[in-house]
Amino acid sequence: MPNPLTRERIVDALRGVFDPELGSDVVDLGMVREITIDGGVVTVGLALTIAECPMRSQIENDTVRKITAIPDVDDVVVETKAMTKAQRAGLMEVARRRARENATPTQVRATTRAIAVGSGKGGVGKSSVSVNLALALSRLGYRVGLLDADIWGFSIPRMLGTVARIEADSETRLMQPVDIHGIRVVSTGLIVDSEETALMWRGLMLSKALDQFLQQVEWGELDYLVIDMPPGTGDIQMALSRLLPQAEMLVVTTPAKNAQKVAIRVADMARRSAMPVVGVIENMSYFETPDGHRFELFGQGGGRELADSLGIPLLGSIPLDPALGQGADSGEPVVVANPGLRSSRSFMAVAERLVELVPPAESETCTGRIARLFAGLEMDELGAGAQRSLTG
């Protein structure tokens, strides 16, 4: 029997909507002023620091995505207004407390957009998509991390052509990602003796490994963290939604009907965990000969049908390109080694579309300016107090 649509479920989802600069969610910051539920329509009243807040669009879009991910929600209406002076003061007090406590749950900062790349089954090229998407985002000028969360089936190190090993900082004791082609990479393949080593771990160990990668790795300042998920709907998927509430899902499928039907299960699991599904990527979409003839070797329409059934965009179609497989085997991803290929250009187009849908957090936010204003007022008061003591 489905869970009733309650205010508590809406509030839980809103805890995944962050103010990027203050590093806390809109619930904790007191920005959620009203929640009404009318059948499947949810209306959320948000109070921003100022009416023309530069982050208004991002916060509203994140709110819509988070609540839409809840089963039984048909539509979301977001109503925003400016905070009163007292409300702004309360918000800044929360921000100060957060700064003092340094209560960041993971080493992945709230300003980082976490993009989980999932698939319903293996063999659809999910890891290849993750690698080339991360590199494409980097080539657009963003700071990018790549987490290989496919703990058993790690393949990222080979695809990137590295045999480096992760080391810990002697002072912080935090693991340091390996820098490859300008992105920061973490994988169990960079820890075990060799890529032939079998990891015979049960589900609890898999979740613990993910926990370590999020809490014991010094990721630093990232715009995007691309997470290569294991196929299916298992322990890692369930753990991610708990450990990284800002995570959002990209679903990879092929044009084949059977792959599309399996992939929809991943989207269903993400939404049951209040993880928004951003879009669909259709891999191995077609094969094109040098003279321009196209062949749909695995059928056609699976990606579009999946996207339409979920009510989300198809971000792009990646052609079946021998250079993709060769690059994965040789450690030379096509986006880096052959940027002029159609497959490389397709990845760049997907990355650009992703940035449109999930834009990077802006550094110059309205709340940041309010914080500096309050700090300036406090300094003025201190200076005035000192002047009074001297003249008194």
C-alpha positions as CSV (number, residue, x, y, z in Angstrom):
1,M,0.0,0.0,0.0
2,P,1.6,3.4,-1.0
3,N,2.5,5.9,1.7
4,P,0.1,8.8,2.0
5,L,1.4,12.1,0.7
6,T,2.1,13.9,4.0
7,R,3.8,17.1,5.0
8,E,6.6,15.1,6.7
9,R,7.5,13.5,3.4
10,I,7.6,16.9,1.7
11,V,9.8,18.3,4.5
12,D,12.2,15.3,4.2
13,A,12.5,15.9,0.5
14,L,13.2,19.6,1.0
15,R,16.2,18.7,3.2
16,G,17.9,17.9,0.0
17,V,17.5,21.5,-1.3
18,F,20.6,23.5,-0.3
19,D,21.6,27.1,-0.2
20,P,25.0,26.7,-1.9
21,E,26.9,29.3,-0.1
22,L,25.6,28.8,3.5
23,G,25.9,25.0,3.1
24,S,22.6,24.1,4.7
25,D,19.2,23.0,3.6
26,V,16.2,25.3,3.2
27,V,14.4,23.6,6.0
28,D,17.1,24.1,8.6
29,L,17.6,27.7,7.4
30,G,13.9,28.5,7.9
31,M,13.2,29.3,4.3
32,V,10.2,27.0,4.1
33,R,7.2,29.0,5.3
34,E,4.2,27.0,4.1
35,I,3.4,23.6,2.6
36,T,-0.1,22.7,1.3
37,I,-1.2,19.5,-0.3
38,D,-4.3,19.3,-2.5
39,G,-4.5,15.8,-3.9
40,G,-1.4,15.4,-5.9
41,V,-0.6,19.1,-6.1
42,V,2.0,20.4,-3.6
43,T,2.4,24.1,-3.0
44,V,5.6,25.3,-1.2
45,G,6.0,28.8,0.1
46,L,9.7,29.8,0.3
47,A,11.1,32.9,1.9
48,L,14.3,34.2,0.4
49,T,16.6,36.8,1.9
50,I,15.6,39.3,-0.9
51,A,13.0,39.1,-3.5
52,E,15.5,39.4,-6.4
53,C,17.8,36.7,-5.0
54,P,20.3,35.6,-7.7
55,M,19.9,32.0,-6.5
56,R,16.1,32.2,-6.7
57,S,15.8,30.2,-9.9
58,Q,18.2,27.5,-8.7
59,I,16.5,27.0,-5.4
60,E,13.0,26.9,-7.0
61,N,14.2,24.4,-9.6
62,D,15.8,22.2,-7.0
63,T,12.6,22.4,-4.9
64,V,10.5,21.3,-7.8
65,R,12.9,18.4,-8.7
66,K,13.1,17.1,-5.1
67,I,9.3,17.1,-4.5
68,T,8.4,15.8,-8.0
69,A,10.6,12.8,-7.2
70,I,8.2,11.7,-4.5
71,P,5.6,9.1,-5.6
72,D,2.0,10.4,-5.9
73,V,3.1,14.0,-6.6
74,D,1.5,15.3,-9.8
75,D,2.5,18.9,-9.8
76,V,4.6,21.3,-7.7
77,V,3.9,25.0,-7.2
78,V,6.6,27.2,-5.6
79,E,5.7,30.6,-4.2
80,T,8.6,32.8,-3.2
81,K,8.7,36.0,-1.2
82,A,11.2,38.1,0.6
83,M,12.1,37.5,4.3
84,T,11.3,40.0,7.0
85,K,14.2,41.7,8.9
86,A,13.6,39.3,11.8
87,Q,13.6,36.2,9.6
88,R,16.9,37.3,7.9
89,A,18.5,37.7,11.3
90,G,17.3,34.3,12.3
91,L,18.7,32.8,9.1
92,M,22.1,34.4,9.7
93,E,22.2,33.0,13.3
94,V,21.7,29.5,11.9
95,A,24.4,30.2,9.4
96,R,26.8,31.3,12.1
97,R,26.0,28.2,14.2
98,R,26.6,26.0,11.2
99,A,29.9,27.6,10.6
100,R,30.9,27.1,14.3
101,E,29.9,23.5,14.4
102,N,31.3,22.7,11.0
103,A,28.7,20.1,10.7
104,T,29.3,19.0,7.2
105,P,28.1,15.3,7.0
106,T,30.6,14.4,4.2
107,Q,33.7,15.8,2.5
108,V,31.5,16.6,-0.5
109,R,30.6,20.2,-0.1
110,A,27.0,21.4,-0.4
111,T,28.0,23.6,-3.3
112,T,28.9,20.4,-5.3
113,R,26.4,19.1,-7.8
114,A,26.4,15.3,-7.3
115,I,25.3,13.4,-10.5
116,A,24.8,9.7,-10.1
117,V,25.0,7.8,-13.4
118,G,22.9,4.7,-13.2
119,S,21.6,1.9,-15.3
120,G,19.2,-1.0,-14.9
121,K,21.6,-3.6,-16.2
122,G,25.3,-4.0,-17.1
123,G,26.6,-3.8,-20.6
124,V,25.0,-0.5,-21.6
125,G,28.2,1.5,-21.4
126,K,27.4,3.3,-18.1
127,S,31.0,3.6,-17.0
128,S,32.2,4.8,-20.4
129,V,29.4,7.4,-20.2
130,S,30.5,8.5,-16.7
131,V,34.2,8.9,-17.7
132,N,33.5,10.9,-20.9
133,L,30.8,13.0,-19.3
134,A,33.1,13.9,-16.4
135,L,35.8,14.9,-18.9
136,A,33.4,16.8,-21.0
137,L,32.2,18.8,-18.0
138,S,35.9,19.5,-17.2
139,R,36.5,20.8,-20.7
140,L,33.6,23.2,-20.3
141,G,35.7,24.8,-17.5
142,Y,34.2,23.2,-14.4
143,R,35.9,21.6,-11.5
144,V,35.0,17.9,-11.6
145,G,35.4,14.8,-9.5
146,L,34.7,11.2,-10.6
147,L,33.7,8.6,-8.0
148,D,33.8,5.0,-9.1
149,A,31.0,3.6,-6.8
150,D,30.9,0.3,-8.7
151,I,32.8,-1.2,-5.9
152,W,32.9,-4.8,-7.2
153,G,33.1,-4.0,-10.9
154,F,35.5,-1.0,-10.9
155,S,36.7,-0.1,-14.3
156,I,37.4,3.6,-14.2
157,P,41.2,3.4,-13.6
158,R,41.7,1.3,-16.8
159,M,39.4,3.6,-18.8
160,L,41.5,6.6,-17.7
161,G,44.8,4.8,-18.2
162,T,46.2,5.1,-14.7
163,V,48.0,2.7,-12.3
164,A,48.3,5.4,-9.6
165,R,47.5,4.6,-6.0
166,I,45.5,6.7,-3.6
167,E,47.5,8.1,-0.7
168,A,46.5,9.8,2.6
169,D,47.6,13.2,3.7
170,S,50.0,12.9,6.6
171,E,48.3,15.7,8.6
172,T,44.6,15.4,7.8
173,R,44.7,11.6,7.2
174,L,42.2,12.1,4.4
175,M,42.6,10.2,1.2
176,Q,43.7,12.3,-1.7
177,P,42.0,11.8,-5.1
178,V,44.2,11.0,-8.1
179,D,44.3,13.8,-10.7
180,I,43.8,12.4,-14.2
181,H,43.2,14.6,-17.3
182,G,42.2,17.4,-14.9
183,I,39.6,15.6,-12.9
184,R,39.8,14.2,-9.4
185,V,39.3,10.4,-9.3
186,V,38.6,7.9,-6.6
187,S,38.1,4.1,-7.1
188,T,38.6,0.9,-5.3
189,G,40.8,0.1,-8.3
190,L,43.2,2.7,-7.1
191,I,43.5,0.9,-3.7
192,V,43.6,-2.8,-4.4
193,D,46.8,-4.6,-5.5
194,S,45.7,-5.1,-9.1
195,E,42.6,-4.9,-11.3
196,E,42.4,-8.7,-11.2
197,T,41.8,-8.7,-7.4
198,A,38.3,-9.9,-6.6
199,L,36.5,-8.0,-3.9
200,M,34.4,-10.6,-2.1
201,W,32.4,-8.1,0.1
202,R,28.8,-8.3,1.3
203,G,26.3,-5.5,1.1
204,L,27.3,-3.9,4.4
205,M,30.9,-3.6,3.3
206,L,29.9,-2.0,0.0
207,S,27.9,0.6,1.8
208,K,30.8,1.2,4.2
209,A,33.2,1.7,1.2
210,L,30.9,4.3,-0.2
211,D,30.7,6.0,3.2
212,Q,34.5,6.1,3.3
213,F,34.8,7.6,-0.2
214,L,32.4,10.4,0.8
215,Q,33.6,11.1,4.3
216,Q,37.3,10.2,4.2
217,V,38.3,11.6,0.8
218,E,39.4,15.3,0.5
219,W,37.4,16.1,-2.5
220,G,38.0,19.9,-2.2
221,E,36.0,22.5,-4.1
222,L,34.1,20.8,-7.0
223,D,31.4,22.1,-9.3
224,Y,30.3,18.6,-10.2
225,L,30.9,15.1,-8.7
226,V,30.0,12.4,-11.3
227,I,29.3,9.1,-9.6
228,D,29.5,5.9,-11.6
229,M,27.0,3.6,-9.9
230,P,26.8,-0.1,-10.1
231,P,24.0,-1.5,-12.3
232,G,20.7,-2.3,-10.7
233,T,18.9,-1.3,-7.5
234,G,21.1,-2.5,-4.7
235,D,22.8,-1.5,-1.5
236,I,25.0,1.3,-3.1
237,Q,21.9,3.0,-4.6
238,M,20.1,3.0,-1.3
239,A,23.1,4.2,0.7
240,L,23.8,7.1,-1.7
241,S,20.5,8.8,-1.2
242,R,21.1,8.6,2.6
243,L,24.7,9.8,2.5
244,L,24.5,12.4,-0.2
245,P,21.0,14.0,-0.2
246,Q,21.9,16.5,-2.9
247,A,22.6,13.7,-5.4
248,E,20.6,13.5,-8.6
249,M,20.3,10.7,-11.1
250,L,21.1,10.3,-14.8
251,V,19.8,7.1,-16.3
252,V,21.8,5.4,-19.1
253,T,20.0,3.0,-21.5
254,T,20.4,1.7,-25.1
255,P,17.7,1.9,-27.8
256,A,16.7,-1.7,-27.1
257,K,13.3,-2.2,-25.5
258,N,14.6,-4.7,-22.9
259,A,17.2,-2.2,-21.7
260,Q,14.7,0.6,-21.5
261,K,12.3,-1.6,-19.5
262,V,15.0,-2.5,-17.0
263,A,16.3,1.1,-16.8
264,I,12.9,2.3,-15.6
265,R,13.4,0.4,-12.4
266,V,16.5,2.5,-11.5
267,A,14.5,5.6,-12.0
268,D,11.7,4.2,-9.9
269,M,14.1,3.4,-7.1
270,A,15.6,6.9,-7.3
271,R,12.3,8.5,-7.0
272,R,11.3,6.3,-4.1
273,S,14.4,7.6,-2.3
274,A,13.4,11.2,-3.2
275,M,16.4,11.4,-5.6
276,P,15.5,13.5,-8.6
277,V,16.0,11.9,-12.0
278,V,17.5,14.7,-14.2
279,G,17.4,13.0,-17.6
280,V,18.2,10.0,-19.8
281,I,21.2,9.3,-22.0
282,E,20.8,6.9,-24.8
283,N,24.1,5.1,-25.5
284,M,24.9,2.9,-28.6
285,S,22.2,4.8,-30.3
286,Y,23.3,4.1,-33.9
287,F,26.3,3.2,-36.0
288,E,27.4,5.6,-38.7
289,T,29.6,4.6,-41.6
290,P,32.3,6.9,-43.0
291,D,30.0,7.8,-45.9
292,G,27.2,8.9,-43.6
293,H,24.9,5.9,-43.6
294,R,23.2,5.2,-40.2
295,F,22.3,1.8,-38.9
296,E,20.2,1.3,-35.7
297,L,21.9,-2.0,-34.6
298,F,20.1,-2.2,-31.3
299,G,16.7,-0.9,-32.3
300,Q,15.5,2.7,-31.9
301,G,13.4,4.9,-29.6
302,G,14.3,3.3,-26.3
303,G,15.8,6.4,-24.8
304,R,13.1,8.7,-26.0
305,E,10.4,6.3,-24.8
306,L,12.1,6.0,-21.3
307,A,12.4,9.8,-21.0
308,D,8.8,10.4,-22.1
309,S,7.5,7.8,-19.7
310,L,9.4,9.4,-16.8
311,G,8.5,13.0,-17.9
312,I,12.1,14.0,-18.1
313,P,14.4,15.1,-20.9
314,L,16.5,13.0,-23.2
315,L,19.8,14.7,-22.8
316,G,21.4,13.2,-25.9
317,S,22.1,10.1,-27.9
318,I,25.7,8.7,-28.1
319,P,26.5,6.8,-31.3
320,L,28.1,3.3,-31.3
321,D,31.7,4.3,-32.0
322,P,34.6,1.7,-32.1
323,A,36.8,4.5,-30.8
324,L,34.8,4.5,-27.5
325,G,35.6,0.9,-26.8
326,Q,39.2,1.2,-28.0
327,G,39.7,4.3,-25.8
328,A,38.3,2.5,-22.8
329,D,40.7,-0.4,-23.3
330,S,43.8,1.8,-23.9
331,G,43.0,4.4,-21.3
332,E,42.5,7.2,-23.8
333,P,38.9,8.4,-23.5
334,V,37.5,9.8,-26.8
335,V,36.7,13.2,-25.3
336,V,40.4,13.7,-24.6
337,A,42.0,11.6,-27.4
338,N,39.6,12.4,-30.3
339,P,37.6,15.5,-29.5
340,G,36.6,15.9,-33.2
341,L,34.7,12.6,-33.4
342,R,30.9,12.6,-33.5
343,S,30.8,10.6,-30.2
344,S,33.0,13.2,-28.5
345,R,30.9,16.0,-29.7
346,S,27.8,14.1,-28.5
347,F,29.3,13.9,-25.0
348,M,30.0,17.6,-25.1
349,A,26.5,18.4,-26.1
350,V,25.1,16.2,-23.3
351,A,27.4,18.0,-20.8
352,E,26.1,21.4,-22.0
353,R,22.5,20.2,-21.6
354,L,23.2,18.9,-18.1
355,V,24.7,22.2,-17.1
356,E,21.5,23.9,-18.3
357,L,19.3,21.6,-16.2
358,V,21.6,21.4,-13.2
359,P,23.6,24.6,-13.2
360,P,26.7,24.9,-10.9
361,A,26.2,26.8,-7.7
362,E,27.0,30.4,-8.0
363,S,29.6,31.8,-5.6
364,E,28.0,35.3,-5.4
365,T,24.7,34.5,-3.8
366,C,22.2,36.8,-2.1
367,T,22.7,35.1,1.2
368,G,26.4,35.6,0.9
369,R,26.0,39.3,0.4
370,I,23.6,39.4,3.4
371,A,26.3,37.6,5.5
372,R,28.9,40.2,4.5
373,L,26.5,43.0,5.3
374,F,25.9,41.6,8.8
375,A,29.6,41.2,9.3
376,G,30.2,44.8,8.3
377,L,27.5,46.0,10.6
378,E,29.0,44.0,13.5
379,M,32.4,45.6,12.8
380,D,30.9,49.0,12.7
381,E,29.2,48.4,16.1
382,L,32.5,47.2,17.5
383,G,34.3,50.3,16.2
384,A,31.6,52.5,17.6
385,G,31.8,50.8,21.0
386,A,35.5,51.3,21.1
387,Q,35.2,54.9,20.2
388,R,32.6,55.5,23.0
389,S,34.9,53.8,25.5
390,L,37.8,56.1,24.5
391,T,35.7,59.3,24.6
392,G,33.7,58.3,27.6
